Amino acid sequence: MRVGEHTGLSHRGRRRRHNEDAYVVQPPLFAVADGMGGAKAGEVASALAADAVQESRNDGQSGEARVAALIEEANRRVFRRASEDRDASGMGTTMTAALVEGDEVAIGHVGDSRAYLIREGRLEQLTDDHSLVAELVRSGKLTPEEAESHPQRSVITRALGTEADVDVDTFSVRAAPGDLFLLCSDGLTSMVDDETILDAVERHRADLKEAAKALVNAANRGGGEDNITVVFFEVDGGAEPDEKTEDTVITADSSENEDTIDESDGQPAIAVVEPTRRGRVLLILGVLAVLLIIVAAVLWLLGQT
């Protein structure tokens, strides 16, 4: 098996000032992280978690063991930063990660970001939410319908960075050619039901970038109350994926996420909070040019006196 078409997309939504989501598209590794915390700490937490995934290397572990190890490393990084930085105290992040190896997809999961499998026109939720409402539903104390409008539906019971150690749910899925996997933050699933997700995927199955855009648009039309992040990857028959393929890590408010919303939605794309490296270089050169002009002008005035 190999990784076929794949893509990722994120948007801050309609209600949030910042995007605290991050995602990784680094075949055969994929991940979504949804940060939480005061000020901009959520952005820091999700970015640290995404970096841990992006920087991970195959050290002999495979499958579920490798996925668990990289999420545990992400937890250590977030917890250490939260312990050392007063401004980041109490921050955390969800993480759902997937690793394609042979004919299996190993999935690791902490929090309420989700993994789905789309196979033969059917959508299956693979992960169980680590949230208060989800646990009440599983215990029979709430119905799924009651859970949809519960005032504490966003309260999660497990996250990265809140404790020195974290309990990671792991499992593997036997993949078949043509399988499509979706990783997403709860900014999608809290605004869009399963039927709408499947309909968008089926309408845009030939172009996953359009499918991702359709889901983000649907979540924003549904209210856009949270940041929205989706990652798609399909599995084809053939050789195993090469670990040296493209490397994409998107953190909160990245410029890579511009132009993800139709103009008809009336919602601007994600703001670029930090300039790119090229932009920073041009800015520095511009400042130096101004300083040189000022110095030249001062020397000229001194020469006239």
C-alpha positions in Angstrom: 0.0 0.0 0.0 1.0 3.6 -0.5 -0.4 7.0 0.3 -2.3 8.4 -2.6 -3.8 11.9 -2.8 -3.6 13.9 0.4 -4.2 17.4 1.6 -4.8 19.6 4.7 -6.7 22.8 5.3 -7.4 25.0 8.3 -9.4 28.1 9.0 -10.0 30.2 12.1 -13.8 30.1 11.7 -16.2 33.0 12.2 -16.0 33.5 16.0 -12.4 33.1 17.0 -9.8 35.9 16.8 -6.9 33.4 16.4 -6.5 29.9 14.9 -5.2 27.5 17.6 -5.3 24.5 15.4 -2.2 22.9 13.7 -1.8 20.0 11.3 0.9 17.9 9.8 0.9 16.3 6.3 4.1 14.4 6.1 3.4 11.0 4.4 3.2 8.5 5.8 2.5 10.6 8.9 -0.6 12.8 9.4 -1.9 14.7 12.4 -4.3 17.3 13.7 -3.9 19.2 17.0 -6.4 21.6 18.5 -4.8 23.9 21.2 -6.4 25.3 24.3 -5.3 27.8 26.9 -5.3 31.5 27.8 -4.1 34.3 25.5 -2.2 32.6 22.6 -1.1 29.6 24.6 -3.3 27.3 22.6 -1.4 28.2 19.5 1.8 27.4 21.2 0.6 24.0 22.5 -0.7 22.9 19.1 2.5 24.1 17.3 4.7 22.3 19.8 2.7 19.1 19.3 2.9 19.4 15.5 6.6 20.0 15.6 7.1 16.8 17.6 5.3 14.8 14.9 7.1 16.6 12.1 10.5 16.0 13.7 9.9 12.4 14.6 12.1 9.8 12.8 11.8 6.1 12.4 13.9 4.7 15.3 12.9 1.1 14.9 9.4 1.4 16.2 6.4 0.8 14.0 2.7 0.9 13.9 0.9 1.8 17.1 4.1 1.8 19.2 5.5 4.5 17.0 2.4 6.6 17.0 2.1 6.4 20.8 5.7 7.4 21.2 5.4 10.5 19.0 2.3 11.6 20.9 4.0 11.0 24.2 6.9 13.2 23.0 4.5 15.9 22.0 3.0 15.7 25.5 6.4 16.1 27.1 7.2 19.2 25.0 3.9 20.9 25.8 4.0 20.0 29.5 7.6 21.3 29.8 6.8 24.6 28.1 3.6 25.0 30.3 5.7 24.3 33.4 8.5 26.7 32.5 6.5 29.6 31.0 4.0 31.4 33.3 2.1 32.8 30.2 1.7 29.2 28.9 0.6 27.7 32.2 -2.5 25.5 31.9 -2.2 25.2 28.1 -2.8 21.9 26.3 -3.9 20.4 23.0 -5.7 17.5 21.5 -3.9 15.3 19.0 -5.1 12.7 16.5 -2.3 11.1 14.4 -2.2 8.4 11.7 0.7 6.4 10.3 0.4 4.4 7.1 2.5 1.2 7.1 1.9 -1.6 4.6 -1.8 -2.4 4.6 -2.4 -0.9 8.0 -3.1 2.6 9.3 -2.0 3.0 13.0 -4.0 5.7 14.8 -3.1 7.5 18.1 -5.6 9.7 19.8 -6.0 12.1 22.8 -8.9 14.6 23.1 -11.8 15.2 20.8 -10.2 15.7 17.4 -11.4 12.8 15.3 -10.4 10.2 12.7 -12.9 8.9 10.2 -12.8 6.3 7.4 -14.7 6.7 4.2 -15.0 3.4 2.4 -17.5 2.4 -0.4 -19.7 5.4 0.2 -19.9 5.0 4.0 -18.5 7.2 6.8 -17.2 5.5 10.0 -16.0 7.4 13.0 -12.9 5.6 14.2 -12.0 7.5 17.4 -13.9 8.0 20.7 -14.0 11.5 22.0 -12.3 12.1 25.3 -14.9 14.6 26.4 -17.3 14.9 29.3 -20.4 14.7 27.1 -19.1 11.7 25.1 -18.5 9.8 28.3 -22.0 10.6 29.5 -23.4 9.3 26.2 -21.3 6.1 26.4 -22.5 5.5 30.0 -26.1 6.0 28.9 -26.7 9.2 30.9 -27.2 11.3 27.8 -28.6 10.6 24.4 -26.7 11.6 21.3 -29.4 14.2 20.6 -29.1 15.7 24.1 -25.3 15.8 23.7 -25.5 18.0 20.6 -26.9 20.9 22.6 -25.3 20.2 26.0 -23.7 23.3 27.5 -20.5 21.4 28.4 -20.0 19.6 25.1 -16.7 21.3 24.5 -15.2 20.1 27.9 -12.5 17.5 27.2 -11.3 14.9 29.7 -7.9 14.2 28.3 -5.3 16.4 26.6 -1.6 16.8 25.9 0.4 19.0 28.2 -1.8 19.0 31.3 0.2 16.2 33.0 3.7 14.8 32.8 2.3 11.6 31.3 -0.6 11.0 29.0 -2.8 8.0 28.2 -2.8 7.5 24.4 -5.5 5.5 22.7 -4.0 3.5 19.8 -5.4 1.0 17.4 -4.9 -0.1 13.8 -7.2 -0.3 10.8 -6.6 -2.8 7.9 -6.7 -0.6 4.9 -8.1 -1.4 1.4 -7.2 0.3 -1.9 -9.4 3.4 -2.3 -9.9 4.0 1.4 -10.0 7.6 2.4 -9.1 8.8 5.9 -10.2 12.1 7.5 -8.6 13.7 10.5 -10.3 16.8 11.9 -10.7 19.2 14.8 -14.0 19.5 16.6 -14.5 22.9 14.8 -15.8 20.7 12.0 -17.8 18.0 13.8 -19.5 20.4 16.2 -20.9 22.4 13.2 -21.4 19.6 10.6 -23.1 16.3 10.9 -21.9 13.0 9.5 -24.3 13.1 6.6 -23.1 16.5 5.5 -19.4 15.4 5.7 -20.1 12.3 3.6 -22.1 14.3 1.0 -19.2 16.8 0.6 -16.7 14.1 0.3 -18.7 12.2 -2.3 -19.3 15.3 -4.4 -15.6 16.2 -4.4 -14.0 12.7 -4.2 -11.9 13.3 -7.3 -10.3 16.5 -5.8 -9.6 16.3 -2.0 -8.6 20.0 -1.9 -12.1 20.9 -3.0 -13.5 18.4 -0.5 -11.6 20.0 2.3 -12.7 23.4 1.2 -16.3 22.3 1.0 -16.1 21.0 4.6 -14.6 24.2 5.9 -17.3 26.2 4.1 -20.0 24.0 5.6 -18.7 24.5 9.1 -18.6 28.2 8.7 -22.1 28.3 7.2 -23.2 26.2 10.3 -21.9 29.0 12.6 -18.1 28.7 12.5 -17.9 28.8 16.3 -14.4 27.3 16.5 -11.3 26.8 14.4 -11.8 24.3 11.6 -9.1 21.9 10.4 -9.3 18.9 8.1 -6.7 16.5 6.8 -7.4 13.9 4.1 -5.3 11.0 2.8 -6.2 8.1 0.7 -4.6 4.7 0.5 -3.8 3.0 -2.8 -2.5 -0.3 -3.8 1.2 -0.4 -4.5 4.6 0.1 -2.8 4.8 1.4 0.8 5.0 5.2 1.2 8.4 6.9 1.1 9.2 8.7 4.3 11.1 11.4 2.3 8.0 12.6 0.5 6.6 16.2 0.9 6.8 17.7 4.4 4.0 20.1 5.4 3.5 21.4 8.9 0.9 24.0 9.3 0.6 25.9 12.6 -1.9 28.4 13.8 -2.6 31.4 11.5 -0.2 30.2 8.8 -0.2 31.9 5.5 -0.5 28.5 3.9 -4.1 28.6 4.9 -5.2 31.7 2.9 -8.0 31.6 0.4 -9.8 28.7 1.9 -13.3 30.2 1.9 -15.6 31.2 -0.9 -16.1 34.9 -1.3 -19.9 34.3 -0.9 -19.3 33.2 2.7 -18.2 36.8 3.5 -15.4 35.5 5.8 -11.8 36.6 5.3 -9.1 34.0 5.1 -6.8 33.4 8.0 -4.7 36.5 8.9 -0.9 36.1 8.5 0.3 36.8 12.0 4.0 36.4 11.3 5.8 37.4 8.1 7.5 34.7 6.1 11.3 34.3 6.2 11.6 36.1 2.8 9.4 38.9 4.2 11.6 39.3 7.3 14.7 39.6 5.1 13.1 42.3 2.9 11.9 44.1 6.0 15.5 44.1 7.4 17.0 45.3 4.1 14.4 48.1 3.9 15.2 49.3 7.4 19.0 49.2 6.6 18.4 51.2 3.4 16.4 53.9 5.4 19.2 54.1 8.0 21.8 54.5 5.2 19.8 57.4 3.7 19.5 59.1 7.1 23.3 58.7 7.7 24.1 60.1 4.2 21.8 63.1 4.8 23.4 63.9 8.2 26.9 63.7 6.7 25.8 66.0 3.8 24.4 68.5 6.3 27.6 68.4 8.4 29.6 69.0 5.2 27.5 72.1 4.4 28.3 73.7 7.8 
